[in-house]
Each structure stands twice: as C-alpha cells, then as structure tokens.
Amino acid sequence: MKKFLATVLAITQALFIASVSIPNVKANEAVWDGTANTSWYLSPTNEEDGSAEHPFLISTPEELAGLSELSRQESSPKVFKDEYFKLTANIKLNDTANWENWSETTTGLNVWKPIQHFEGHFDGNGYAISGMYCVQKTTDKNQWGGYDWTPS
C-alpha cells in the first residue's frame, strides 16, 4: 500500500510541475484580421518608451503587423536600433488547422510581410507567434519572419 501511495504522490507531483511549466498558451486566440496597428509606437506612453526598463508591449497580431509595416516604410523605414519590444500574448497570424497544405498559391490566408532590418531587442516572453505564411523569399539576414532569417 505504501508503494502505491508513493507512486500516486509522485505522479501527482509530476502532473503539477508539468501544468505549471507549460508556456502561455490560450485556446481560441483571435486570428489576425490582416490590418496593421502602429499607434502603440507612434504615440508611446510613459509605461512604454522602448527602453529596456519600459519596452514596447505587443499583444495583438495587428500590433506585430504594425512593427513590420514601420520597418518597411519607403520614405523612412525604422530599424528600431537598440529599442526593446516584449510579447505579452500569443499571436495567431492564420488558423493553422490545414497548414500542411499551404503553398505559394494558397488563397484565403493573411500573408506576412517580414520585419526588415531589425536592430532592436525582442523578448518573446514565453509566448508564441503561429500561423506565419510568407510567400516572399529573402536572403536578407536582418529580416524577421522571412525565409533564411538568422538572429544576431
């Protein structure tokens, strides 16, 4: 009986530890609507100024797309030199239920445009970015979210 109770206790402890260490994953996260929100960057608050102490907080797919849009502006693209960003939620760019069948000709998906020339600091904070669908090939090692990306 003691062996049985010890086994049950060990299993219970293992399950508790596993449940505490699972990353921040939520069911039913909103899928990106295809738009970009740059207001968080263009009108920063005292709590979010891009410093190491007060990073810009990104919590929606639209805000992440805003980061990409700012990096690709033709007139003055942002490189975010020494600026800090922190993910505060999982980001779902597309529903990934049928991702095995995605190709360059798949329709109905939000196409991700890579963040270009990123020279800042990005803390994923234990969250995930999923459903990234890119059709643009690149060899630019400073792009984030494109093919052949190499973090520095």
C-alpha positions as semicolon CSV with decimal commas, in nm:
position;residue;x (nm);y (nm);z (nm)
1;M;0,000;0,000;0,000
2;K;0,286;0,237;0,082
3;K;0,437;0,178;-0,265
4;F;0,101;0,251;-0,427
5;L;0,059;0,580;-0,233
6;A;0,417;0,683;-0,309
7;T;0,355;0,619;-0,681
8;V;0,030;0,819;-0,677
9;L;0,207;1,104;-0,496
10;A;0,495;1,103;-0,747
11;I;0,253;1,109;-1,043
12;T;0,051;1,393;-0,884
13;Q;0,368;1,597;-0,827
14;A;0,485;1,539;-1,184
15;L;0,149;1,649;-1,323
16;F;0,152;1,961;-1,106
17;I;0,503;2,054;-1,219
18;A;0,409;1,994;-1,583
19;S;0,098;2,211;-1,555
20;V;0,296;2,497;-1,400
21;S;0,572;2,489;-1,664
22;I;0,353;2,482;-1,977
23;P;0,411;2,803;-2,178
24;N;0,148;3,074;-2,204
25;V;-0,088;2,903;-2,450
26;K;-0,454;3,000;-2,471
27;A;-0,728;2,836;-2,671
28;N;-0,943;3,038;-2,909
29;E;-0,694;3,318;-2,969
30;A;-0,812;3,576;-3,221
31;V;-0,669;3,529;-3,569
32;W;-0,508;3,832;-3,733
33;D;-0,754;4,037;-3,939
34;G;-0,482;4,141;-4,187
35;T;-0,451;4,502;-4,068
36;A;-0,159;4,680;-3,903
37;N;-0,174;4,892;-3,587
38;T;0,116;5,136;-3,537
39;S;-0,047;5,360;-3,276
40;W;0,139;5,188;-2,988
41;Y;0,469;5,302;-3,146
42;L;0,371;5,640;-3,290
43;S;0,210;5,757;-2,963
44;P;0,412;5,590;-2,687
45;T;0,316;5,616;-2,320
46;N;0,539;5,667;-2,017
47;E;0,500;5,297;-1,942
48;E;0,618;5,200;-2,293
49;D;0,902;5,406;-2,435
50;G;1,110;5,131;-2,598
51;S;1,376;5,133;-2,327
52;A;1,500;4,816;-2,158
53;E;1,301;4,915;-1,847
54;H;0,984;5,005;-2,040
55;P;0,973;4,801;-2,362
56;F;0,702;4,842;-2,621
57;L;0,442;4,576;-2,541
58;I;0,296;4,380;-2,831
59;S;-0,020;4,185;-2,751
60;T;-0,212;4,155;-3,079
61;P;-0,137;4,031;-3,430
62;E;-0,224;4,380;-3,557
63;E;0,046;4,537;-3,337
64;L;0,304;4,286;-3,461
65;A;0,200;4,369;-3,819
66;G;0,247;4,736;-3,726
67;L;0,608;4,661;-3,635
68;S;0,652;4,506;-3,978
69;E;0,481;4,799;-4,152
70;L;0,702;5,055;-3,977
71;S;1,013;4,863;-4,086
72;R;0,905;4,869;-4,450
73;Q;0,812;5,237;-4,493
74;E;0,961;5,362;-4,818
75;S;1,033;5,718;-4,702
76;S;1,199;5,636;-4,370
77;P;1,196;5,270;-4,266
78;K;1,253;5,206;-3,897
79;V;1,536;4,975;-3,789
80;F;1,446;5,000;-3,418
81;K;1,813;5,039;-3,321
82;D;1,854;4,947;-2,954
83;E;1,479;4,962;-2,890
84;Y;1,310;4,695;-2,679
85;F;0,991;4,501;-2,751
86;K;0,810;4,241;-2,544
87;L;0,537;3,999;-2,647
88;T;0,254;3,984;-2,392
89;A;0,025;3,729;-2,558
90;N;0,029;3,453;-2,816
91;I;-0,003;3,588;-3,170
92;K;-0,202;3,389;-3,425
93;L;-0,149;3,517;-3,779
94;N;-0,358;3,246;-3,950
95;D;-0,562;2,947;-3,847
96;T;-0,314;2,659;-3,872
97;A;-0,567;2,375;-3,889
98;N;-0,471;2,295;-4,251
99;W;-0,114;2,429;-4,261
100;E;0,027;2,112;-4,420
101;N;-0,148;2,209;-4,744
102;W;-0,022;2,569;-4,761
103;S;0,175;2,661;-5,073
104;E;0,273;2,974;-5,265
105;T;-0,067;2,964;-5,437
106;T;-0,286;2,910;-5,130
107;T;-0,566;3,167;-5,107
108;G;-0,759;3,298;-4,809
109;L;-0,456;3,338;-4,582
110;N;-0,307;3,652;-4,432
111;V;0,032;3,697;-4,599
112;W;0,304;3,801;-4,354
113;K;0,543;4,070;-4,477
114;P;0,877;4,028;-4,295
115;I;1,007;4,284;-4,049
116;Q;1,309;4,431;-4,227
117;H;1,646;4,544;-4,093
118;F;1,554;4,483;-3,729
119;E;1,829;4,601;-3,494
120;G;1,630;4,602;-3,172
121;H;1,567;4,355;-2,892
122;F;1,261;4,130;-2,899
123;D;1,158;3,929;-2,591
124;G;0,907;3,656;-2,673
125;N;0,835;3,629;-2,301
126;G;0,729;3,262;-2,331
127;Y;0,461;3,335;-2,590
128;A;0,437;3,201;-2,945
129;I;0,377;3,351;-3,289
130;S;0,194;3,097;-3,503
131;G;0,038;3,078;-3,847
132;M;0,306;3,281;-4,024
133;Y;0,252;3,249;-4,400
134;C;0,522;3,405;-4,620
135;V;0,544;3,392;-4,996
136;Q;0,837;3,634;-5,030
137;K;1,176;3,464;-5,033
138;T;1,469;3,659;-4,897
139;T;1,835;3,617;-4,822
140;D;1,849;3,934;-4,612
141;K;1,970;3,811;-4,272
142;N;1,817;4,115;-4,099
143;Q;1,460;4,029;-4,189
144;W;1,245;3,876;-3,922
145;G;0,972;3,641;-4,030
146;G;1,101;3,565;-4,380
147;Y;1,291;3,272;-4,520
148;D;1,655;3,226;-4,422
149;W;1,629;3,452;-4,118
150;T;1,930;3,432;-3,887
151;P;1,906;3,601;-3,546
152;S;2,209;3,801;-3,437
